[in-house]
Amino acid sequence: ELELEKFITHHLPFSEINTAFDLMLSGQGIRCIINMQ
């Protein structure tokens, strides 16, 4: 069983979704959580 919480590197608002993709593509982020509110 994998503990996925260990792989969450960033929590970002929806307005910063492009930043989340940039972080993941650059290797700085493994898993970004987007807050839809």
C-alpha positions as a Markdown table, in Angstrom:
| # | Residue | x | y | z |
|---|---|---|---|---|
| 1 | Glu | 0.0 | 0.0 | 0.0 |
| 2 | Leu | 1.4 | 3.4 | -1.0 |
| 3 | Glu | 1.0 | 6.4 | 1.3 |
| 4 | Leu | 0.3 | 9.0 | -1.4 |
| 5 | Glu | 0.4 | 11.9 | 1.1 |
| 6 | Lys | 4.2 | 11.5 | 1.2 |
| 7 | Phe | 4.3 | 12.5 | -2.5 |
| 8 | Ile | 2.3 | 15.7 | -2.2 |
| 9 | Thr | 4.8 | 18.5 | -2.6 |
| 10 | His | 2.5 | 21.6 | -3.1 |
| 11 | His | -1.0 | 22.9 | -2.4 |
| 12 | Leu | -2.0 | 25.6 | -4.8 |
| 13 | Pro | -5.3 | 27.5 | -5.6 |
| 14 | Phe | -6.9 | 26.9 | -8.9 |
| 15 | Ser | -5.7 | 30.4 | -10.1 |
| 16 | Glu | -2.2 | 29.0 | -10.0 |
| 17 | Ile | -2.8 | 25.8 | -12.0 |
| 18 | Asn | -0.2 | 26.8 | -14.6 |
| 19 | Thr | 2.4 | 27.1 | -11.8 |
| 20 | Ala | 1.5 | 23.6 | -10.7 |
| 21 | Phe | 2.1 | 22.2 | -14.2 |
| 22 | Asp | 5.4 | 24.1 | -14.4 |
| 23 | Leu | 6.5 | 22.7 | -11.0 |
| 24 | Met | 5.8 | 19.1 | -12.1 |
| 25 | Leu | 7.4 | 19.5 | -15.6 |
| 26 | Ser | 10.5 | 21.0 | -14.1 |
| 27 | Gly | 10.8 | 18.2 | -11.5 |
| 28 | Gln | 10.3 | 20.5 | -8.5 |
| 29 | Gly | 6.9 | 19.1 | -7.8 |
| 30 | Ile | 5.9 | 15.4 | -7.6 |
| 31 | Arg | 2.2 | 15.9 | -6.9 |
| 32 | Cys | 0.4 | 19.2 | -6.7 |
| 33 | Ile | -3.0 | 19.5 | -5.0 |
| 34 | Ile | -5.3 | 22.1 | -6.6 |
| 35 | Asn | -7.8 | 23.8 | -4.3 |
| 36 | Met | -10.9 | 24.5 | -6.4 |
| 37 | Gln | -12.3 | 27.1 | -4.1 |
